Amino acid sequence: MRYDRTVHLDTDFATAVARTRDALAAQGFGILTEIDVTATLKAKLGHEMEDYVILGACNPPLARRALETDRSIGLLLPCNVVVRREGDHTAVQALDPNTMVALTEIDALRPVAEEATRRLDAALASLVAAGTGS
């Protein structure tokens, strides 16, 4: 089972992060957290790795609908969006919202997952449409 929705961009990392933030905002997602995994692993472990950031994206109306259905669903909300360097490209990845339904088998979450999927796919497609990826 695939659990991600991914696009690859032919742009530098900083530009990809900025464009990802803008694309998510255009679809109603705010960025609540940002984890610079590269800097954290370097500071805490002395470990070198490629550029890697986790954006904690949230669409409050969708989150509320999901949480009203199942309070534990916060564990599976499609909130994390990863922007990471992958060779000569930058990958932008989001958790597939349908994972919530597949793992919980709660059909009442299906409309929320479908709307979240539509919004995340639109955000990812806008990144590709900007002429920077596939």
C-alpha positions in Angstrom: 0.0 0.0 0.0 1.4 3.4 -1.0 0.9 6.0 1.7 2.4 9.0 -0.1 1.6 11.5 -2.8 4.8 12.8 -4.3 6.1 15.2 -6.9 9.6 15.9 -8.0 10.8 19.4 -8.7 13.7 20.7 -10.8 14.4 23.5 -8.4 16.7 24.3 -5.5 15.6 23.3 -2.0 14.9 26.7 -0.6 12.7 27.6 -3.6 10.8 24.3 -3.3 10.1 24.9 0.4 8.8 28.4 -0.3 6.7 27.3 -3.2 5.3 24.4 -1.2 4.3 26.7 1.6 2.5 28.9 -0.9 0.8 26.0 -2.7 -0.5 24.6 0.6 -1.8 28.0 1.7 -3.7 28.4 -1.5 -5.5 25.2 -0.6 -6.4 26.3 2.9 -3.5 24.7 4.8 -1.6 26.6 7.3 1.9 25.6 8.4 1.8 25.1 12.2 5.3 23.6 12.6 8.5 23.2 10.6 11.2 20.7 11.5 14.5 21.0 9.9 15.6 17.4 10.1 19.0 18.1 8.5 19.9 20.7 11.1 18.5 18.7 14.0 20.4 15.5 13.2 23.6 17.5 12.6 23.2 19.3 16.0 22.1 16.4 18.1 24.1 13.5 16.4 26.7 15.1 14.2 25.0 13.3 11.3 25.2 14.7 7.8 22.3 14.2 5.4 20.6 15.8 2.5 18.2 18.8 2.9 15.1 17.5 4.6 12.2 19.6 6.2 8.9 18.4 7.6 6.1 21.0 7.4 3.2 20.4 9.8 0.4 21.5 7.6 -3.2 21.8 8.9 -6.6 22.6 7.3 -8.6 23.4 10.4 -12.1 22.7 9.0 -11.0 19.3 7.7 -9.2 18.5 11.0 -12.3 19.4 13.0 -14.5 17.1 10.8 -12.1 14.2 11.2 -11.7 14.7 15.0 -15.5 14.8 15.4 -15.7 11.4 13.8 -12.8 9.9 15.8 -10.8 11.7 18.5 -7.9 9.3 18.0 -7.6 10.2 14.3 -5.2 13.0 15.2 -2.6 10.2 15.0 -3.3 9.8 11.3 -4.2 13.2 10.1 -2.4 14.0 6.8 -0.5 16.9 8.3 3.1 16.2 7.5 4.4 17.4 4.2 8.1 16.5 3.5 10.4 18.6 1.3 13.7 16.8 0.7 16.6 16.8 -1.6 16.7 13.6 -3.8 19.7 13.6 -6.1 19.3 16.4 -8.6 15.7 17.0 -7.7 13.6 18.1 -4.7 10.8 15.7 -3.7 7.7 17.1 -2.1 5.6 14.4 -0.4 2.3 14.4 1.5 0.7 11.6 3.4 -2.1 10.1 1.3 -5.3 11.1 3.3 -6.9 7.8 2.2 -4.5 6.1 4.7 -6.9 7.3 7.5 -9.7 5.3 6.0 -7.7 2.3 5.1 -6.1 1.9 8.5 -9.2 2.8 10.6 -11.9 1.3 8.3 -14.2 4.2 9.4 -16.3 5.0 6.4 -17.4 8.3 8.0 -13.8 9.6 7.4 -14.1 9.0 3.6 -15.5 12.4 2.7 -12.8 14.2 4.8 -10.1 12.1 3.1 -11.5 12.8 -0.3 -11.6 16.5 0.2 -8.1 16.5 1.8 -6.8 14.4 -1.2 -8.4 16.9 -3.6 -6.7 19.9 -1.8 -3.3 18.2 -1.4 -3.3 17.0 -5.0 -4.2 20.5 -6.2 -1.3 21.9 -4.1 1.1 19.4 -5.5 -0.1 19.8 -9.1 0.4 23.6 -8.8 4.0 23.0 -8.0 4.4 20.9 -11.2 2.4 23.3 -13.2 4.8 26.1 -12.3 7.1 24.3 -14.7 9.4 23.0 -12.1 8.7 19.3 -11.9 6.8 16.1 -12.5 
